[in-house]
Amino acid sequence: MAKLQKSIEKRDALIRATISLVNNDGFHAAPMSKIAKMANVSPATIYLYFENKQDLVNKTYIEVKSTFTAYAFKTYTPTLSVTEGFELVWKRIADFKLKRCEEAMFLAQCDNTPMIDEPSRQEGIKHLQPLLELWERGKSEGVIKPISDYLLYAYAINPLSFLMVAQQRGEFKMDKKHIEEAYQAAWDAIKV
């Protein structure tokens, strides 16, 4: 049991080191040797868990995306109205992005650069299925604009990444009032 726990701890340390280095230095400036050093493991240890750097980054992305969406949809049920469901999910996404900045910044980088391979990107999209289904229901009920899900995401969710980065830099502080205003702006952007 102790050996299994040690193995889990090493893998988790590699995931955390990957997130940190990619966030701070970018994908190309995060060599395996640096990831291993930061995780306090030998470089050979990485290959016990991951095939190569691309596999490490892809699996880190899927793991973080899974954590993110589990958080976002934890209290969501499809029986909520489209308006209630969107508000709940949007505010949980905002909470995650503002409280778990390291992971959220990593996801934002992955979503906005070609460092994740297409199968991993598609796997990440599957994690957003409840939101996509909510939007589809909203479109069919005439509550949400009948536009591409990419446009809905760009106008309703992506601004949170901008606000997260501004807060991380100390340029802007998201308090309750700002969260309400940001939510209202997001809803106004996609509602009919």
N, C-alpha and C positions, 0 to 999 in steps of 0.2 A: 504493500500500500504506500509506503514512504517513497519507493522508487517511482511509482505512478505520479504521486503528488509532485515530486521533484521534476519529472518530465513535463507536467502541466505548467509548472512555474517557469521552466526554461522557455517553453513555447510562448507563454504569455509575455515574458520579458522580451522575446524577439518581436512580438506583435507591437508592444508598447514602444520599443526602440525604433521600429519601422515607422510608426506614426509620427514620432517625434522628429526623426531625421528627415522624413519626406516633408513635413510641415516647415522645418527650419531651413533645410538645404535644398529641397527639391528631389525629385526621383533620381535624376542622373548623378547628383552629388551625394548619394547615400549608398556607397559601396557595401558589399556584404561584410567586409572586414570591419568597417565602422559600425554596422548594425550589431555584429557579434560582440565587439568591444563594449558598446553601450549596454547590451543585454547581459554582459559579464559571462559570456560563454565563448567557447572556442569556435573559430569560423567553421570547422568541420561539423559542429553540432547543428548548425542551420540545416544542413543537408539530411539530417535525420527526420526533419519535419517538413521541409520544403524542397522541391526539385531544383529551383534556381531563384534568382531575384524576382523575376516576373511572377512566379508561382507564389512567392512570399507576399508580394504586394497585392496580387489578386485575392489571395485567401484573407489577407488583412482587411481588404476592402469588403469582402463578403461578410466577414465576421462583424466589422463595425456597422455595416449597413443593416445587418440582422439585429444588432443591439439597438440601433437607432429606430428601426421600424417597430420593434417589440415595445419600445418606450412610447413611440408616437401613437400606437394603436391599442395600448394596454387597456384603456377604459372605453374604447370605441365599440359600439355595437351597430350593425347595419339597420337596426330598427329605429334609430334616431332619424329625425328629419334631416334633409340635406343640409339645411342651415345649421342645425345643432351639431351634426356630425362634423361638418367642415370646421366650425369654430373650435370644437373639442380637439380635433386632430391638429389644426393649425397651432393652437396654443401649446399643445404638447411638443410639437416640433420646435416651436420657439423656445420653450423651456429647455429642451435637449441642447439646442444650438448655443444657447447662452450659458448653460451650466456645464456642459461637457464640450468646451471649445476645442480641445485637442482633437477629439474624435470628429467633431463637426467640421473642423478645418480640413482634416484629412479627406473626409467625404467630398467636400467642396472642391478640393484639388483634383480628386479622382474624377469627379463629374465634369470638370472643366478642362481636362487635359487628356491626351491619348494614352496615358500610362496604364490604363486598365484594358485588358483584352476584351473582345466583344462577347464571348461566352460569360465572362464574369460580369460585364455590364448588364447583360440580359438577366442574369441571376439577380442582380441588384434591383432591377426594375420589378421583378416578380415580388420582391418584398414590399413594394408600394401598391400591390394589387388592391387592398381595401380602399385606398384613396382614389385609385383609377375607377373602381366600381362605384364609389360615391359620386365622382364627377359624371360618370355615365348616367347614373340615376338622375342626377341634377339636370343634365342635358335633356333627358327624356321627359322630365317633369316641367321643363321650361324655367328652371330656377337658375341654371348656370349657362353661360354663353355656349353655343354649339361650336366651339373652336377646338383646335388640336390640344391634346393633353400636354404637349410640350409647351404650348403658349400658356395654358393654365398654370403649369408649374413655374414657368418663367416669371409670370406676373404675381402669383400668389405665394410661392414658396422661396424662390431664389432671392428675393429682397432680404430675407432673413440672414442669408450668408453675408451680404454687404453690411448689415447692421451688426452682425457678430464680429466681423473684422474691425469695424469702427470702434466697437466696445473694447475689443482686445487691445487695440492701439491706445485706448484711453481718450479717444476723441468724442465719444458719445456714451451715455449711460442709459441703458434700457430699464426704465422704471415701469411701474404698473400702468401709468398713464400712456407712456410710449408704446407699450405692448398693445393696449387697447386701440390706440390710434393706428398702429401698424396692422393690426388684425382688420380693422375697419377698411383701411386702404386696400388690403389684399382682397377682402370680400367684395368691395366695390369694383375692383378690377375684373372679377370673374362672374359676378351675378348679372342676370338679365335686367 
